[in-house]
Amino acid sequence: MMKKIFIILSSTIAVFGLAIIIPVFSASALYYNQGTYGTCTYNSCYISITSASNISVSLTPNTGGSCSVDKNDVSVLTDSSTGYNLSMSVNSVNSVTGALSNGTGGNINPSSGTFSSPQALGINQWGYRIDGAGGFGSGPTSVIANQNYPISNTFAAPPYGSSPVPITVASNSVAADPAITTSIWYGVCGDTSLSSGLYTGTVLYSATTN
């Protein structure tokens, strides 16, 4: 019987630490001596962040291993003349190992790479990448489905744990209006030792004005 793996990462948005389901629109005041007059309404700059509610990657593993990659576009809009930071972390994964689970004993471990030093995905591993950021290289990354292992793109493990510390994945030093979109790619590789099922986790994106 052909095995089928489904990776579902639900997307949650936070602005200034307030976790709510997307889309979200919030506001925060800049310090008195920050910002440029006319860029924001007096004494306040607004920021909004949007993303797809779910990121789905499906995989049909073979004996030698196969890999799939898909993306999630995260857009930030702000008139803050000092720009913004976009951060991410994950929960609803194993807080010790960062593994995605299907609830019946199947586990997909995170990449051994980091934002500054990403690595090629191993068998039964998952991770994220952002073209042109950190140590990922320029790409371009593209959507792939069930390509034979290995693939050339490198990936990193997102921050995880009981209280994960988010990592900044994109930043800008000027106003983002119109919105600036960051494509965050998620990849998974697996072989037939991986049990079929739905593997889930939650990605938390947060945006703050500088």
Buried (B, 14 or more C-beta within 10 A) or exposed (E): EEBEBBBBBBBBBBBEEEEEEBEBEBBBEBEEEBBEEEBBEEEBBBBBBBBBEEBBBBBBBBEEBBBBBBBBEBBBBBBBBBBBBBBBBBBBBBEEEBBBBBEEEBBBBBBBBBBEEBBBBBBBBBBBBBBEBBBBBEEEBEEBEEEEBBBEBBBBBBBBBEEBEBBBBBBBEBBBBEEBBBBBBBBBBBBBEBBBBBBBBBBBBBBBBB
